[in-house]
Each structure stands twice: as C-alpha cells, then as structure tokens.
Amino acid sequence: METQANNPLHGVTLADMIAQLVSFYGWEDLGERITIRCFTHDPSIASSLKFLRKTPWARERVEGLYLKMLRDAKKEGGPLGN
C-alpha cells in the first residue's frame, strides 16, 4: 500500500477538518470565507457534514481552506503548525 506522508489531508476526517476550521476561524469568519448556508445559518458540524458529503465543490473549498489554515498556522508557529 502506498503511503501518503506528504499529503496533509491523509488520515484527516471531514469532521476533524471542520472542527479545526471552526476552532481556528469561528463559525462567523468561516461563513464569510466560504459562503455556504451550512456555515452561515444555524451552523453545526452535523449539518455541515451532511451538506459537504453530497457537494464536491463545497468540500474542495473546505479542504483548500483547511490547507491554507495549516500553512498560516505553520508560518505563525501556532498550535497547528507542528
């Protein structure tokens, strides 16, 4: 089996991604960065998961923002920048 040591998304669940994004940005800022209803109207991880699992373009945006968050945290030497 091929390893994916250089893939920062490998082994990270969508639920973990959303939780870390919410922790880093908060729901309000997350909803401004990715304007989708599950982030802007009565947001929850459960409703976000339901929508993102059915909507590939939105999931790609979340994954992109997650990777940006990791890069920014690494630059700042924050807790996610290990």
Secondary structure, DSSP 8 states (H G I E B T S, - for coil): ----TT-TTTT--HHHHHHHHHHHHHHHHHHHHS--HHHHSS--HHHHHHHHHH-HHHHHHHHHHHHHHHHHHHHHT-TT--
